[in-house]
Amino acid sequence: MVCSSGMLRGGDVFRIRRNLESDESAVSPVIATVLLLAITVLLTTIVVILISGNINAAEKAPPIAEVSVTGLDNGFQIVKFTGLNKHLDPDMVEFNIYHSEDSNMSGIKGFAGDSDVYGRIGSVIAFHDKDAMYTVNEGDYFIINSTAAGTDDGMWIMRLYYQRSNSELSEIRLPAL
């Protein structure tokens, strides 16, 4: 029994039994299952989106190139890829050789994969693919006939650009010979 203070007297214990069949506030097992599935699908989708965003970002990163240039006594200039973090398509590697005082950067232009450049011996500008896999990678190089190209006075710049990622690979001054 409950006294006026609201406390139980003696050892009276009240037992409350709930009948789940008549309790209308309970969630149906079917609805509970659907809700759990929806939450699981939502969380899985969020995780996949977060992971795929990180993976795609790494693939789309622009290439990073290290280039060296050497002037030879026989009148040729060698521009060599000494470091490159990924293989590049020669048809997308653009070169532009221009005079340092030329604000329009007009000069000799082309692509490493051009038929008159790729693997050509005796041309004004040649690209040599050391592994012959039709890719631009570390160790590949351009050979410039400085006499034929007129680049032997030390005032010329070679700019290498990768069109697929719209990024500059290198800009390097050609040595005087």
Residue pairs with C-beta under 8 A, 6 or more apart in sequence:
1 8
1 9
1 10
1 12
2 8
2 9
3 9
8 14
20 26
27 35
60 165
62 162
62 165
62 166
62 167
63 84
63 85
63 86
63 88
63 162
63 165
63 167
63 169
64 83
64 84
64 85
65 81
65 83
65 84
65 85
65 160
65 169
65 170
66 81
66 82
66 83
66 84
66 170
67 79
67 80
67 81
67 82
67 160
67 169
67 170
67 172
68 79
68 80
68 82
69 77
69 78
69 79
69 80
69 158
69 172
69 173
69 174
69 175
70 77
70 78
70 80
70 175
71 77
71 146
71 174
71 175
71 176
71 177
72 78
72 177
73 177
75 145
75 146
75 147
75 152
75 177
76 143
76 144
76 145
76 146
77 143
77 144
77 146
77 151
77 152
77 174
77 175
77 177
78 141
78 142
78 143
78 144
79 141
79 142
79 144
79 158
79 160
79 172
79 174
80 139
80 140
80 141
80 142
81 136
81 137
81 138
81 139
81 140
81 141
82 138
83 138
84 136
84 137
84 138
87 133
87 135
87 136
87 137
88 135
88 136
88 137
88 162
88 164
89 113
89 135
89 136
89 164
90 111
90 112
90 113
90 118
90 127
90 129
90 134
90 135
90 136
91 111
91 112
91 113
92 111
92 113
92 162
92 163
92 164
93 111
93 112
93 113
93 136
93 160
93 161
93 162
93 163
93 169
94 109
94 110
94 111
94 160
94 161
94 162
94 163
95 108
95 109
95 110
95 111
95 112
95 125
95 142
95 158
95 159
95 160
95 161
96 105
96 107
96 108
96 109
96 158
96 159
96 161
97 107
97 108
97 109
97 125
97 144
97 149
97 151
97 156
97 157
97 158
97 159
97 174
98 104
98 105
98 106
98 107
98 108
98 156
98 157
98 159
99 107
99 155
99 156
99 157
100 155
100 156
100 157
100 173
101 155
105 159
107 156
108 124
108 125
108 149
110 116
110 117
110 125
111 117
112 118
112 127
112 136
112 140
112 142
113 127
113 134
116 123
117 123
117 125
117 126
117 127
118 126
118 127
118 129
119 126
119 127
119 128
119 129
120 126
120 127
123 145
124 144
124 145
124 148
124 149
125 142
125 143
125 144
125 145
125 149
126 142
126 143
127 136
127 140
127 141
127 142
127 143
128 140
128 141
128 142
128 143
129 135
129 136
129 140
130 139
130 140
130 141
131 137
131 139
131 140
142 158
144 151
144 158
144 174
146 152
146 174
146 177
149 156
150 156
151 174
152 176
152 177
153 176
154 173
154 174
154 175
154 176
155 176
156 173
156 174
157 171
157 172
157 173
157 174
158 170
158 171
158 172
158 174
159 168
159 170
159 171
160 168
160 169
160 170
160 171
160 172
161 167
161 168
161 169
162 168
162 169
